[in-house]
Amino acid sequence: MDRRIRRDVRVDGVVQGVGFRPYVHALATRLRLAGRVGNDVAGVFVEVEGAPEDVGEFLTALERDAPPLARIEHVHVSEAAPRGLAGFEIAASDAHGVRNTLVSADSATCADCLRELFDPADRRYRYPFVNCTNCGPRFTIVRDVPYDRPLTTMAGFAMCGPCRTEYEDPRDRRFHAQPTCCPACGPRLALGDAADPLAEAVRRLRRGEILAVKGLGGYHLAVTASHPTGAATLRARKHREDKPFAVMAADVAQARGLCEVDERSLRDLTGHRRPIVLMPRRSDAPIADAVAPGNRYLGVMLPYTPLHHLLLRDLGEPIVLTSGNLSEEPIAYRDATPLAGIADAVLDHNRPIHIRTDDSVVRAGALLRRSRGYVPEPVTLAQRCRRPVLACGAELKNTFCLAKDDHAFLSHHIGDLENLQTYRSFTEGIEHFCRLFEITPRVVAHDLHPEYLSTKYALGLDGVEFVGVQHHHAHIASCLADNREAGPVIGVAFDGTGYGTDGTIWGGEFLVASLHGFERIGHLAPVPMPGGSAAIRQPWRMAAAYLGSEIPGWRPEWDAVVSLARNGVNAPLSSSAGRLFDAAAALLGVRDEINYEGQAAVELEQLADPTIVDAYPVRVDELIVQGVDLLRAIVDDRAAGVPRPVIAARFHHGVASAVVNGCCQARDRTGLDTVALSGGVFQNVLLQTRAVNLLADNGFRVLTHRRVPTNDGGISLGQAAVAGV
């Protein structure tokens, strides 16, 4: 009696470019099964037949023991008649049909490749482009799908005999690893006419020179982190006055010499995504003052390419590694020409980058910037989109999002849409994602602000339906989508700026919100922004607007700005929580003028004493938060000689208490007991942690961001979720 059975299997998710086919081949061969496995535009297909118990074990192990970089979303199994096949094979890829395949993110060098890199007996010893199915470039080199070598930027590198043998051997770790190569057939380093580019790069770094270094997603600017002149020169040439530089350390031990590394940060540092991790800086960290002036935190990452490993090991100390761009422009990626006025030399290579991708940034386990290592892996939605959606995002920290069915493809970090180069990166990125995931948008979502370039782009498209999504509704919808929920919830959206439905500037909002709509039920009491955008650059203006003549003579221009605020001339009303933090920072002498977005609030949080638990009282009348109460308390405590770190902590806890008070009033009004926190102000770990704990103590279920940033980098996801229902 023939007991053979056959099952046809469809595997969806991130299953191409991660060693899934060789894994399936090895699993089926071990279980003595016949059939085949292959890639197509929808993912991976498997046909398997054999004894029922062996087929059963195959189906059980398929997900359980999948390769580390695979992310399986669905496994569909159907019965079919056995065909009497002998042996198991890997079929040729099929490029026909509707594309639903998911592309893997770039992944840090795995342990096996790292051993080869430093093994003198290995043929890839010290080869800066060693990779396998478990690591290496993916998204940044993919031109189209299915993910096969001819459709990547490795197409121009013909494999040598030994590499071809590995590539075609199902038992090899490099079986169908599309970027596979070696010194005989792969990309090469160059630094001018240097015979040994890596050694020359190390010599130049030791002299304090600035290098442009080509990485996975673009060029970085590097300088030895301990070199005072080199770091200061980099800051001057890049026109970056205060914003901290990121630092790359060779290993965990070196990172611990720079920062206090807790277990959560350690997991992020050493994981395959390798983001920049913000951690408390050690007072004795061996870095120049110009690396992170006046900052108690430091952004540190570990090497994620073989080139970085070689460079850091040979140099023997940490380096600054910051995005290779001019101020406010996107990272350079095709060549280093834009960096000619900054870098003294270029450590280059000839593997093309197809799509520029900045480093991702994480703090306390939360994403602040979602880019390399995470993109383009999708966010799975709780509700399927009725029609394909393009969401164009916000103006600052822009990302876009394409959504189809239950997948939302949030883009890499684009940046602030304030110049032609960044806008071009935005439009080129949309075209690439539409092609890569074969999505033709029928609905286009945009911010309500008519002057945002992202809005203008959206409204310039033809043959689509437009959906305007209010900025803070998009924040809360992003948090809902991040948590695979639909609402309604009490939404607390605290940020710097957002265009309100009443034409004023919002930013301290209490909403009743779902993916289907929202109602504004409360907010911070609005105050004028004297001088408009000048009040963002000069936080003391917000202190003047809040307190008026209560503290005359604090600055020579104080009375004039107070008058401007009262007259309402060039002083738009704003309910912004970000501006409240700015005013507090100015009153505490933290920051009168800023050189990058959010600087005053960042430094105010760093000033706060974490041991203080008491809070300033603040009135919340009918869900209107009187922020001026907090500022008056600051003035009183300063006059009484209370230490500034204590005042800063009491202010933070006062804001958190106001959030909880507002949510309790909202619960009494609506009966809702789930709260979603979103907006850039909740990047503040001290504020968010206190608010979450107090809300939980008061019986609320709290949603915060997990997979996407709480700042404007997550706005496009919220827009897509709203437009897709």
C-alpha positions in Angstrom: 0.0 0.0 0.0 1.4 3.4 -1.1 1.4 5.6 2.0 3.0 8.6 0.2 1.2 12.0 0.5 1.9 15.3 -1.1 1.5 18.9 0.3 1.8 22.1 -1.6 3.1 24.9 0.7 3.1 28.6 0.2 5.3 30.6 2.6 4.7 34.4 2.9 6.9 36.9 4.7 10.6 37.8 4.7 11.7 34.5 3.1 13.9 35.6 0.2 17.6 36.4 0.6 17.7 34.9 4.1 18.7 31.3 3.3 15.2 30.0 3.3 15.4 27.8 0.2 18.6 26.0 1.3 17.1 25.5 4.7 14.0 23.9 3.2 16.2 21.8 0.9 18.3 20.5 3.9 15.2 19.9 6.0 13.4 17.9 3.2 16.6 15.9 2.4 17.0 15.0 6.1 13.5 13.7 6.2 13.8 11.7 3.0 11.2 13.8 1.2 10.9 14.5 -2.5 9.8 17.7 -4.2 11.1 21.2 -4.8 11.3 24.7 -3.4 11.6 28.0 -5.3 11.2 31.8 -5.2 8.6 33.7 -7.0 7.1 37.2 -6.8 4.8 36.1 -4.0 7.4 34.6 -1.7 8.5 30.9 -1.5 6.6 27.9 -2.8 7.3 24.3 -1.7 6.1 21.0 -3.1 6.8 18.1 -0.8 5.9 14.4 -0.8 6.7 11.3 1.2 5.6 9.3 4.2 2.8 11.0 6.2 4.9 11.2 9.4 7.8 12.7 7.6 5.7 15.3 5.8 4.1 16.1 9.2 7.5 16.6 10.8 8.5 18.8 7.8 5.5 21.1 8.3 6.1 21.3 12.0 9.8 22.2 11.7 9.3 24.6 8.7 8.4 27.5 11.0 10.0 26.3 14.2 13.6 26.0 12.9 13.5 28.7 10.2 16.7 30.7 9.5 17.4 33.6 11.9 16.7 36.4 9.4 13.5 34.8 8.1 10.2 36.4 9.2 7.3 34.0 8.4 3.9 35.6 8.3 1.7 32.9 6.8 2.1 29.3 5.8 -0.6 28.0 3.5 -0.8 24.2 3.1 -3.0 22.4 0.5 -3.4 18.7 -0.3 -2.3 17.4 -3.8 -2.0 14.1 -5.5 1.5 12.5 -5.1 3.5 12.5 -8.4 6.0 9.8 -7.5 8.9 12.3 -7.5 12.5 11.3 -6.6 14.8 13.7 -4.8 14.4 17.2 -3.7 15.5 20.2 -5.8 15.6 24.0 -5.8 13.6 25.3 -8.7 14.5 28.3 -10.9 12.9 31.5 -9.7 9.7 32.7 -11.3 9.5 36.4 -12.0 5.9 36.3 -13.3 2.7 37.2 -11.5 1.6 39.8 -9.0 4.4 40.7 -6.6 3.7 40.1 -3.0 7.2 39.1 -1.9 8.9 40.8 1.0 12.4 42.1 0.8 14.8 41.6 3.7 16.5 44.4 5.4 20.3 44.7 5.4 21.8 42.6 8.2 25.0 42.9 10.2 27.9 40.5 9.6 27.2 37.1 11.2 29.5 35.2 13.5 30.5 32.6 10.8 31.5 35.3 8.4 33.3 37.2 11.1 35.4 34.1 11.9 36.3 33.8 8.3 37.2 37.5 8.1 39.9 37.1 10.8 41.1 33.5 9.9 44.5 33.7 8.1 43.8 30.3 6.6 40.5 31.3 5.0 40.4 32.5 1.4 38.3 35.5 2.5 40.7 36.5 5.2 40.4 40.3 5.7 38.1 40.6 2.7 35.9 43.6 3.4 32.8 42.2 1.6 32.4 38.8 3.1 28.8 37.8 3.5 26.4 34.7 3.4 22.7 33.9 3.4 22.6 34.9 7.1 24.1 38.4 6.7 25.1 41.3 4.4 23.5 43.7 2.1 19.9 43.2 1.0 17.5 46.2 0.7 20.3 48.6 -0.3 21.3 46.5 -3.3 18.0 45.2 -4.6 16.8 46.8 -7.9 13.8 44.5 -8.4 12.2 41.2 -7.3 12.4 38.3 -7.1 15.6 38.7 -5.1 18.2 37.1 -7.4 21.6 38.3 -8.3 20.8 39.7 -11.8 18.3 42.0 -10.1 20.8 43.4 -7.6 23.8 45.8 -7.9 26.0 42.7 -7.7 25.0 41.8 -11.2 28.2 43.3 -12.6 30.4 40.9 -10.6 30.7 37.5 -12.2 31.3 34.8 -9.7 34.6 32.9 -9.8 34.7 29.1 -9.8 35.0 28.6 -6.1 32.2 31.1 -5.3 30.0 29.5 -8.0 30.6 26.1 -6.4 29.5 27.4 -3.0 26.5 29.2 -4.5 25.2 26.1 -6.2 25.8 23.7 -3.3 22.7 23.2 -1.2 24.8 22.1 1.8 26.9 25.4 1.7 26.2 28.4 3.8 26.4 30.5 0.7 23.9 28.5 -1.3 22.0 31.1 -3.4 23.5 34.0 -1.3 23.1 36.6 -3.9 25.9 39.0 -2.8 28.4 36.2 -2.4 31.9 37.0 -3.6 35.6 36.8 -2.7 38.8 38.8 -3.3 39.1 37.1 -6.8 35.7 38.2 -8.1 34.0 40.7 -5.9 34.1 44.4 -5.1 37.3 46.1 -4.0 38.3 49.0 -1.8 40.1 52.1 -3.1 41.6 55.1 -1.4 43.2 57.3 -4.0 46.2 55.4 -5.5 47.0 53.7 -2.2 48.3 50.1 -2.6 46.6 49.1 0.7 43.5 51.3 1.1 42.6 50.0 4.6 46.1 50.7 6.0 46.1 54.1 4.5 42.7 54.9 6.0 44.0 53.9 9.4 47.1 56.1 9.0 45.0 59.1 8.0 42.5 58.6 10.9 45.4 58.4 13.4 46.6 61.8 12.0 43.2 63.3 12.8 42.1 63.5 9.1 38.4 63.2 8.1 37.5 60.2 5.9 34.4 59.7 3.8 33.7 55.9 4.1 31.3 54.1 1.8 29.1 51.8 3.8 25.9 49.8 3.2 23.4 52.7 2.6 25.7 55.6 1.8 28.8 57.4 2.8 29.7 58.3 6.3 32.2 60.8 7.6 34.7 59.3 10.0 37.3 60.8 12.4 39.1 59.3 15.4 36.7 60.0 18.3 39.5 61.0 20.7 41.2 63.4 18.4 40.2 66.9 19.6 41.3 68.8 16.4 39.8 66.2 14.0 36.4 66.1 15.7 36.3 69.9 15.9 37.2 70.3 12.3 34.5 67.8 11.2 32.0 69.8 13.2 33.1 73.1 11.6 33.2 71.7 8.0 29.8 70.1 8.3 28.3 73.2 9.8 26.9 71.2 12.7 27.1 73.4 15.8 25.8 71.3 18.7 24.0 68.2 17.5 26.0 65.1 18.8 27.9 62.8 16.5 27.4 59.1 16.6 30.3 56.9 17.5 31.2 53.4 16.4 33.0 51.1 18.9 34.8 47.9 17.9 33.0 45.7 20.4 30.9 45.7 23.6 34.0 46.2 25.8 34.8 49.4 23.9 31.2 50.5 24.0 31.2 50.0 27.8 34.1 52.4 28.0 32.0 55.1 26.4 28.5 54.5 28.0 26.5 52.9 30.7 25.2 49.8 28.8 22.1 48.1 30.3 20.7 44.8 29.1 18.1 46.3 26.8 20.7 48.5 25.1 23.1 45.5 24.9 20.5 43.6 22.9 20.0 46.4 20.5 23.8 47.0 20.2 24.6 43.3 19.4 21.5 42.3 17.4 21.6 41.8 13.6 20.0 45.3 12.9 22.8 47.2 14.6 21.2 50.6 15.1 22.8 53.6 16.8 21.9 53.2 20.5 21.6 56.3 22.7 22.9 55.6 26.2 24.1 57.5 29.2 27.6 58.7 28.6 30.4 57.9 31.0 32.2 60.9 32.5 35.5 59.4 31.6 34.6 58.4 28.1 37.8 58.8 25.9 36.2 61.1 23.3 36.9 64.7 22.3 34.7 67.4 23.6 33.5 68.3 20.1 31.9 64.8 19.6 28.9 65.5 21.8 29.3 68.9 23.4 27.4 69.3 26.7 25.5 66.1 26.2 25.0 63.4 28.9 24.0 60.8 26.3 26.0 59.3 23.4 24.9 57.5 20.3 27.0 54.3 19.9 26.9 51.5 17.4 28.9 48.4 16.7 30.4 47.4 13.3 27.8 46.0 11.0 29.9 45.4 7.8 33.2 43.5 7.4 34.9 46.8 6.4 33.8 48.4 9.7 35.2 45.4 11.7 38.5 45.7 9.9 38.8 49.5 10.3 37.9 49.5 14.0 40.2 46.5 14.9 43.1 48.0 13.0 42.7 51.5 14.5 42.2 50.2 18.0 39.9 52.9 19.2 36.4 54.3 18.5 35.6 56.6 15.6 33.0 59.2 15.0 30.8 57.8 12.2 28.2 60.3 11.1 26.0 60.6 7.9 28.0 61.8 4.9 26.0 64.8 4.0 26.0 68.6 4.0 23.8 70.2 6.6 20.1 69.3 6.0 20.8 67.3 2.8 20.3 63.5 2.4 23.2 61.1 2.8 25.5 60.8 -0.2 25.4 57.4 -1.8 26.3 57.3 -5.5 29.7 58.9 -5.0 31.5 61.1 -2.5 31.4 64.3 -4.7 29.1 66.2 -2.3 31.6 65.6 0.5 34.6 67.1 -1.3 34.7 70.2 1.0 34.5 68.1 4.2 36.5 64.9 3.8 40.3 64.8 3.4 40.1 61.4 1.6 37.6 58.8 0.5 37.7 55.1 1.5 35.6 53.9 -1.4 34.4 50.7 -3.0 32.8 49.7 -6.3 29.7 47.9 -5.2 26.8 50.2 -6.2 24.2 51.3 -3.6 20.8 51.3 -5.2 18.9 53.0 -2.4 20.4 55.4 0.2 19.6 54.4 3.8 20.7 56.1 7.0 21.5 54.4 10.2 18.6 53.6 12.5 18.5 55.2 16.0 17.2 53.5 19.2 16.8 54.8 22.8 15.6 52.7 25.7 14.4 50.1 23.3 12.2 52.6 21.3 12.9 53.5 17.7 13.7 57.2 17.1 14.7 56.6 13.5 13.6 53.5 11.6 15.9 52.9 8.6 18.9 50.6 8.0 18.3 47.1 9.4 14.5 47.6 9.7 13.4 48.8 6.3 11.7 47.5 4.2 10.2 44.9 6.5 6.5 45.7 6.7 4.3 46.6 9.6 1.4 44.1 9.6 -1.9 45.9 10.0 -4.9 44.9 12.1 -7.3 45.8 9.3 -6.7 45.1 5.6 -6.6 48.1 3.3 -9.6 48.2 1.0 -7.4 49.8 -1.7 -3.7 50.4 -2.2 -2.6 53.5 -0.4 0.3 55.9 -0.6 0.8 58.1 2.5 3.2 61.0 2.0 4.1 61.8 5.6 5.0 65.0 7.3 7.5 67.8 6.5 10.1 67.0 9.2 11.7 63.5 9.8 9.8 62.5 6.7 9.0 58.9 5.8 6.4 57.7 3.3 4.3 54.6 3.5 2.8 52.3 0.9 0.1 49.9 2.1 -1.6 47.0 0.4 -3.8 44.3 2.0 -2.5 43.9 5.6 1.0 45.1 4.9 2.3 48.7 5.4 5.7 49.4 3.9 7.1 52.2 5.9 10.0 53.8 4.1 13.5 54.5 5.3 14.3 57.9 6.9 14.1 60.6 4.2 14.7 63.6 6.4 13.4 67.2 6.5 11.7 68.1 3.2 13.4 71.5 3.0 15.6 71.3 -0.1 15.6 69.9 -3.6 18.0 67.0 -2.8 15.8 65.7 0.0 12.6 66.1 -2.0 14.2 64.2 -4.9 15.1 61.4 -2.4 11.5 61.4 -1.3 10.1 61.1 -4.9 12.7 58.5 -6.0 12.0 56.4 -2.9 8.3 56.3 -3.6 9.0 55.2 -7.2 11.3 52.4 -6.0 8.8 51.1 -3.4 6.0 51.2 -5.9 8.0 49.1 -8.3 9.6 46.8 -5.7 6.2 45.9 -4.1 4.1 46.3 -7.3 1.8 48.8 -5.7 -0.2 51.3 -7.7 -1.8 53.6 -5.2 -5.5 54.4 -5.7 -5.7 56.5 -2.5 -3.1 59.1 -1.5 -3.0 60.4 2.1 -1.4 63.7 3.1 -1.1 66.1 5.9 -3.6 69.0 6.1 -0.8 71.7 6.0 -1.1 73.2 2.5 2.6 74.3 2.4 4.2 71.0 3.2 6.1 69.7 0.2 4.7 66.2 0.9 1.2 67.6 0.7 2.0 69.4 -2.6 3.4 66.3 -4.0 0.3 64.3 -3.0 -2.1 66.8 -4.5 -0.1 66.9 -7.7 -0.8 63.2 -8.5 -3.5 62.3 -11.0 -6.1 59.6 -11.0 -6.2 59.0 -7.3 -8.5 59.8 -4.4 -7.1 62.2 -1.8 -7.5 61.8 1.9 -6.3 64.6 4.2 -5.4 63.3 7.7 -4.9 65.8 10.5 -1.4 65.6 11.9 -2.3 64.5 15.5 -4.9 62.1 14.4 -2.2 60.5 12.2 0.1 60.3 15.3 -2.6 58.4 17.3 -3.5 56.2 14.3 0.2 55.4 13.9 0.3 54.2 17.5 -2.9 52.2 16.9 -1.4 50.6 13.7 1.9 49.9 15.6 -0.1 47.9 18.1 -2.4 46.3 15.6 -5.5 48.0 17.0 -8.3 50.1 15.5 -9.6 52.1 18.4 -11.4 54.1 19.7 -8.9 55.2 22.4 -8.1 58.3 24.3 -5.2 59.7 22.3 -2.6 62.0 23.8 -0.6 63.6 21.0 2.2 65.9 22.2 4.6 67.3 19.8 6.0 70.6 18.4 3.9 71.6 15.5 0.8 70.3 13.6 -1.7 72.0 11.5 -5.1 72.0 13.3 -8.5 71.8 11.7 -9.2 75.3 13.1 -6.2 76.8 11.3 -4.2 77.2 14.5 -1.0 75.3 15.5 -1.8 72.2 17.6 0.7 70.1 19.6 -0.8 69.3 23.0 -3.9 67.3 22.2 -6.4 65.0 23.9 -8.4 63.2 21.2 -11.0 60.5 21.1 -9.6 58.7 18.1 -9.9 55.6 15.9 -8.8 54.7 12.4 -12.1 56.0 11.3 -12.0 59.5 12.7 -11.3 61.7 15.7 -12.7 64.3 18.0 -10.6 66.9 19.8 -11.8 66.9 23.4 -9.0 68.8 25.1 -5.6 70.4 24.7 -3.0 72.7 26.3 -4.3 76.2 26.7 -3.1 78.0 23.5 -0.5 80.8 23.7 0.9 83.1 21.0 4.2 82.2 19.3 5.8 85.7 19.1 7.7 86.0 15.8 6.2 82.8 14.4 9.1 80.4 13.6 11.5 82.6 15.5 9.8 81.4 18.7 10.9 77.9 17.8 14.5 78.9 17.2 14.5 81.1 20.4 12.7 79.4 23.2 12.9 82.4 25.5 10.2 84.0 23.3 7.8 81.3 24.5 8.6 82.0 28.1 7.7 85.7 27.4 4.5 84.7 25.7 3.5 82.5 28.7 4.5 84.8 31.5 4.2 88.3 30.0 5.2 91.1 32.3 5.3 88.8 35.4 9.2 88.7 35.2 10.1 92.1 33.5 13.6 92.8 32.4 14.7 89.2 32.0 16.1 90.0 28.6 16.4 93.4 26.8 14.0 92.3 24.1 11.5 90.8 26.6 9.0 93.7 26.7 8.9 94.0 23.0 8.2 90.3 22.5 5.5 90.4 25.2 3.9 93.3 23.3 4.1 91.3 20.1 2.4 88.3 21.7 -0.4 90.5 23.2 -1.0 92.3 19.9 -1.2 89.0 18.0 0.9 90.4 15.1 3.1 87.6 13.6 2.2 85.6 16.7 0.0 82.6 15.8 -1.7 80.7 18.6 -0.3 77.3 19.5 -1.3 74.6 21.9 2.1 72.9 21.4 3.6 70.8 24.2 7.0 71.2 22.5 6.8 75.0 23.0 5.9 74.5 26.6 9.1 72.5 27.1 11.0 75.2 25.3 9.7 77.9 27.6 10.7 75.7 30.7 14.2 75.2 29.3 14.6 78.9 28.7 13.4 79.8 32.3 15.9 77.3 33.7 18.8 78.8 31.7 19.2 75.6 29.7 18.8 77.0 26.2 17.9 80.5 24.9 18.5 79.6 21.2 18.6 76.2 19.5 20.7 74.8 16.7 18.7 71.7 16.0 15.1 70.6 16.4 14.1 69.7 19.9 17.5 70.7 21.4 16.0 72.7 24.3 13.7 69.8 25.4 16.5 67.2 25.0 18.8 69.2 27.3 16.0 69.9 29.8 15.4 66.1 30.1 19.1 65.5 30.6 19.2 68.2 33.3 16.4 66.5 35.4 17.4 64.7 38.6 16.0 61.1 38.2 15.7 60.6 41.9 13.1 63.3 42.3 9.5 62.1 42.4 7.4 65.1 43.3 5.5 67.2 40.7 4.4 70.7 40.1 0.6 71.1 40.3 -1.2 72.1 37.1 -4.8 72.9 36.5 -6.7 70.8 34.0 -10.1 72.6 33.7 -12.6 70.9 31.4 -9.7 69.2 29.6 -7.8 72.4 29.1 -4.3 72.2 30.6 -3.0 75.4 32.0 0.7 75.0 31.2 1.5 78.5 32.6 1.1 76.9 36.1 4.2 74.8 35.5 6.2 77.8 34.4 5.2 80.0 37.3 6.3 77.2 39.6 9.7 77.2 37.9 10.1 80.9 38.5 9.1 80.6 42.1 11.5 77.7 42.7 14.4 79.5 41.0 13.8 82.5 43.2 13.9 80.3 46.2 17.2 78.8 45.2 16.0 75.3 44.4 18.6 73.4 42.4 17.9 73.3 38.6 17.9 69.5 38.3 15.2 69.3 40.9 13.1 72.0 39.1 13.5 70.2 35.8 12.3 66.9 37.3 9.3 68.5 39.0 8.4 70.1 35.6 8.5 66.7 33.8 6.4 65.1 36.5 3.9 67.9 36.4 3.4 67.4 32.7 2.9 63.7 33.3 0.4 64.4 36.0 -1.5 66.7 33.6 -1.6 63.9 31.0 -3.1 61.5 33.6 -5.6 64.1 34.9 -6.7 64.8 31.3 -7.1 61.1 30.6 -9.2 60.6 33.7 -11.5 63.4 32.7 -11.7 61.9 29.2 -12.6 58.5 30.7 -15.4 60.1 32.7 -16.7 61.7 29.6 -16.3 58.8 27.2 -16.1 55.6 29.1 -12.8 54.7 27.3 -10.0 53.2 29.4 -7.3 52.7 26.7 -4.8 55.5 26.1 -2.5 55.9 23.1 0.6 58.1 23.6 2.2 59.5 20.5 4.2 62.5 19.2 7.8 63.6 19.4 7.5 64.9 23.0 7.1 61.3 24.1 10.6 60.5 22.9 11.4 61.9 26.3 11.9 58.8 28.3 11.5 60.5 31.7 8.1 61.9 30.7 6.8 58.8 28.9 7.9 56.4 31.7 6.2 58.6 34.4 3.1 59.0 32.3 2.8 55.3 31.5 3.3 54.3 35.2 0.7 56.8 36.5 -1.8 55.9 33.8 -1.4 52.2 34.7 -1.8 53.0 38.4 -5.1 54.7 37.5 -6.5 51.7 35.8 -5.7 52.6 32.1 -4.4 50.3 29.5 -1.6 52.2 27.7 -0.4 51.9 24.1 3.0 53.2 23.1 5.1 52.8 20.0 7.0 49.6 19.5 7.8 49.1 15.8 7.8 52.7 14.5 9.0 56.1 15.8 6.6 58.1 18.0 7.9 61.2 16.3 7.0 62.4 12.8 8.9 59.5 11.3 5.7 57.4 12.2 3.2 59.9 10.7 3.0 58.2 7.3 2.0 54.9 8.9 -0.9 56.6 10.7 -2.0 58.3 7.5 -1.9 55.0 5.6 -3.9 53.2 8.3 -6.6 56.0 8.3 -6.8 56.1 4.5 -6.9 52.3 4.1 -10.0 51.6 6.2 
